[in-house]
Amino acid sequence: MTFVSKNAENCKFKVDMSEGKYRSRRDGLLNILFHATELPNHLYRQMNLSYDYYRKLISDLHQLGLIKRVSQDGMVGYQLTLKGKKLTRTKISYLKYRPCVEEETDRHYSAKRRRRIQHYAFLYVLFDRVGIPYEVFAKPSIQDVDVNGDKIYFYTALEFKRMIGIEATPFKGSKLLGFLIGRGKIISVYRTDFEMPVFGKHEARIPEYVQRYFSVPLTTAIMICWSDFSATHLFTRIIEGKSYDKKSINTAGYKNFCILPSDDSFLSRLNALYIDHTATEQRLIERYRIDTSNKDTNGRIRFLFGTGFMGDDPVLICAGNVNAVKLKYFVLNAGKKSRLSYILCRYRDLAVLQKVTEDDPIKVLTISLSDD
């Protein structure tokens, strides 16, 4: 059964591949709860459910004695009760969740830990909507996954750490939630409600270990957020390099760092991570007569912060997702030199990039459909 509101015509998300996956919406919530270990109070925002209907489902599970309300440190959520965990031993249809329960303890979770596991709940709802398996019983073990296979799977940071054992110690405390593995790539996954996390030096060691165990370079990370509004804020913080409280912000050494709102555009943005956009870029370079060399017409060396130059004006082409790493240096260069610059992007990124660059001498142009 898909997550839809009572009025399907007004459902929030048109892209939803969860149809037929669950026997009921209640089972859908339990599936997420078994894997995430806590349901946030506002998880409905990521689902095709109204607040009232979400509250009804929570109330039903509570009355059945399967969940309990946890309210502390200013956070509200719902966790499995002992009766809820016993479902994996008393009901055949829930036996598949036994590994999830066996990994859990009843120890007190800190606010930091609870915030992290609530992030997983949001991710799992999103992955249901776009058809990415994350369940332990719906994917091969991380040791056996085929990186070059056609299917994309999500593996948690904990699954990776358990695989490499004691060697995971150097990046303990990482903000990493997990990896998307498949279609020839491994992509790091992060999530935030609004603020850009502060990455420590140990975050940059993750690609090193991935390369060692999978023999596949890890060059791309995605930060999943709520909306274009959140994405605008995150891009701005990355460019400025500082958080509200003046802490240093970086992109953890990733060559590609993309910010993906968890709305209906997510599936398109996800697919764009696996597409080679070289041909599109080349067509745009030819159409706009962009000089991609690092020398001007007089043979003088010039810094190449974007894709090239239209005359003397720097140009950055964003044929797929916007790479925050390249965007940062392009915007800073435009502001420092006070020179007109251009960004070519897909229409879905237009509003965000216009807002991010509104105080800089930058014009944002869209790539026509024929260039996609």
N, C-alpha and C positions, 0 to 999 in steps of 0.2 A: 504494500500500500504506500502510495506516495504521500509526502507531507504537503497537504494542501489545506487551505482554509475552507470554511463552509461555502464561501462564494468563490469558486475556482477562477472566475473571470478577474477577480481582484487579487489573486495570489501575488505575493511579493516577488518571488523568483520564478521566471518562466523556464529557466534551465534547471531541471530536476530529474536525475536519473535513478532516484531511489524507488520509483514505482515498481511494485512487485517484489521488493526486497524483504519486506516485513509483513507478518500476518496482521499486525495492528500498529497503530502509532505508539501504543504503550510498549510493545516489544522493540520498537525502534529506539525509544528512549533508554530502555534497559540495555540494549546492545551498546549504545554509546557510554552508558554508565559503567558497565562491566569493564570496558577498555580504558575509559578516562578516569574512573573512580570517583568523579564528582560532576553533578550537573549544575551549571551556573543558574542563578535565578533569572537571568535575562537571555537564556539560550534561544528563546523563541525568535529573537531578532535575526538569527541565522537560518531560521526555518520558515516554511510556509504555514505558520501557525499564528493565530492571534494570541495576545497576552492572556485573555480569558480562557481560551481553550488549553493553552499550555498549563495554566494554573489548575485547570480541571484534571488534566492528566497527572500532574504532580500530586494533587489531592487524592486521586484514585490509588496511586502507588503507595502513598502514605497510609491510607486507610487499610490497605492490604498488608501493611506492616513490612513492606519491602524496602522502604527508604526512610531516612531520618533527616530532619532539617539541621543544618550546621550554620550557626550565626556567631561569628567572632572575628575580631580584627577588622570590623567594618565590612565583612564579606558574608554573603548569604549563598548557600549551596545545598545540595542534597546528595547524601552518600548512602550506600547500601547498608542495611541492618544485617544482623546475624541471620535472620530469616531470609533476607534477600540473597545472601551468599550461599545459603543452604539449598537454593534452587538448583545449583549446579550438581547437587548430590541426590536430589529428590525428584527432579523433573527431567525426563529424557531430552526434551528439546533444549534444555539449558546445560547439558553436559559439556558442550563445546566451550563453555566459558570457564571451566574449572581451572585452566592455567592462569587466567586473569585473577581469580580469587586466591589461588595458592601463593601468588606473588605478593599479595597484600597483607598488611598487618593492621592492627587497630591503634597504632601509635598516633599521638597528636601531630597534626600537620601544622607547620608554621604558615603564616600568611603568604610568604614567598613561595612555598611549596604548593599551597592551594591555588594560588594564582597561576602557577605553571600547569597544574593538572586541569584547571578550567580552560586553559588555552587548548589543551588536547580535545576537550569536548567540542569547542567551536570548530577545530580542524576536522573532526570526524563527521560533523554535520555537513560541512562544506564538501568533504570527500565523498559522502553519500550522494550529494547533489551532482557531482561531476563524474561519479563512477570510478573512484580510485579505491581499491581494496586496502584496508588497514588492519582488519581483524586477524588474529593469530591463526585462525582456522581457514582463512580465505586467501592465504599467500604462502609461498614457500618460505622456509626459514632463511634468515639473512645470509647464512653460510652457503645456501644452495640457490639463491636467486640469480637469474640470468640477466646480467646488466644489459645485454643486447637483445633481450626478448621484446616482443611487441607490446607487452602489458606493463603499465606503470604501477608500482606498489609503494606504499608508505611504510617506512620502518622507523621506529622511535629511536631517539638517541640512546636510550637504555638498552635496546636490542643490540645496537652497534657496540656499546661499551662492554656488554656481556660477551660478545664475540671476541673482542681483543683482550679481555681480562684486565690484568693489572696494568697493562700499558695505557689504559684509559685515564689513569690517575692525573697526568699532566693537564688535561683539560676538564677536570672536575669543576663544576660551577659554571659551565658554558651555558649560554642562552639558547643553544641549539635545541630544537624540538625533535628533529629527525631528518630523514632523507627521502626524497622521491627517487626510486631506482627503477630503471627500465628504459627502453628505446635508446640504448647506447649512452645514457648519461646518468650521473648521480648529482642530485641537486639538494643543497642544504635548505631546510625549511625553518623559518622563524615566524613568530606572530606577535603582534602588539595590538592593544586597543587603540592607542593614539600616539603615545610617546615613543621615540626611538630609543631602544635599549643602549646601554653603555657597554661596549665590548672590551674585554680585557685582552692582554697579550696572548693568553692561552687559547683564545678563540681561533687565532690564525694557525694553530697546530692541527686543527681538524683535517684540512685538505691533505696534510702530510700523511696522516694515518689512513685515510681513505685510499690514497694512491698506493700505499704499501700493501693493503689487504685486497684491493679490487683491481689494481693495475689500471685504474681509470682516473684521469685527472679530475679534480673537483675544482672548478673555476667559477661556478655560478651558485648564488644564494638568492632565495626569494623571501621577502618580508610580507606576510599576509596581514592586511588591516581591514577596517570596516568598509571604507568608502573612498571616493575621490577626495573628499574633504580631509580624511586622515592621510591619504597619500600626499596631498599638497603639503601638509604639515611636516611629514617625514622627509620629503625631498628638501624642503627648506632647511630643516635641521641638519641634514647631511651636508648640504652646501655650506651652511654657516659653520659646521663643525663643532657646535656647542649646544647643549641642552638648556632648558630654562634655568636650571641651577648651575650653569656654567661648567658642567662636566664635559670632557672631551668626547666627541662622537666620531666614530669611524665605521668603515664597512668591512672590518675584519680581514682585510687583505684579499678579498675576493675580486677577481678580474671583472666579473659581472654581478651586480647587485640590483635586483629588480623588486619593485614594490607593486604588489598585486592586491587590489581591493577584492573583497569576497562577495561581490555582487554578481550579476549575470555575465559580466565581462570576464570573470575569472577563467572560464573554460577556454575562451578565445586566447587569453593571455598565456594560459598554461600550454596550449598547443603551439603558441609562438616560440616557446622556449626550445622546441624540438625541430624548428624549421630553419633551414639555411636561407638567410635573407640576402645573400651576396648578389644574386641576380637582380633583385629589386633595387638594391643600392647602386649597382652599376648602371641600371637604366636611368636612375635619378641623376647620377653623376654626369651621364652623357646629355640628358635633357637640359640640365641647368648649367652645363659646361663648368663643372666644378673641378678645379685644379687640386689634385690630391698630393702633389709634391710638397716638400718642405722648403722650397725656394720660390721667391717671387720672380716677376718677369725680368728683373735686373740681375738675377742670379744670387741674391742675398738670402742667407739662411733665415728662416722664420719658424717659430714654434708651431707645431700642428696639434692643437688641442681638440679638434673635432675631426670631421671627415675630410675637409679641404677648404678651398676658398672660391667664392664667386667674385672675381676681380680681387680686391683686397679684403673682402668681407668674409670672416670665418663662417663655416657651415657645419652643422652637426645633423647627420641623418639617423633617425630612430625608426628603422623599417619594421622592427618587431616591438619588443617591450623597451621602455626607456631604461637605459643603464645608468643608475645613479652615480657610478664612479666617473663615467665620461661626462655626464651632465654637470657634475660639481666643478670640474676643472674648466669646462667650456664657459659656464656662467661666470665663474670667478675671473676668467681671462677677459670676458666681455666687459665686466664691470671695471676691472683694473685699467684696461686700455681705453675705456669709454668709446668703443668703436662698434658700429652696427654689426650685428651678427644674426644668423638665421638658424632656426631649428626646423627640420622637416620631420613630421611625425604622423601617425595614424590618427584618425578623427577622435577615437576614444580617449586619446591622451591630450587633445588640444586644450581643453578647459584647465586641466591641472598645470600644464606647462605654461600657459598664459599667466596663470595666477602666480606660479613660482618665479617667473621672470619679469613680472610687471614693473619692477623698479630698475630693470637693467635695459640697455639698448639692444634688445633682442626681439626679433619678429618670429612668430611661430606660424608655420604654414603646414597645411595638411597634405598628405599623400593621397592622390586620387585613387579610386577603387581599381582602376586599371593597373596601378602599381602594386597592388596587394598580391 
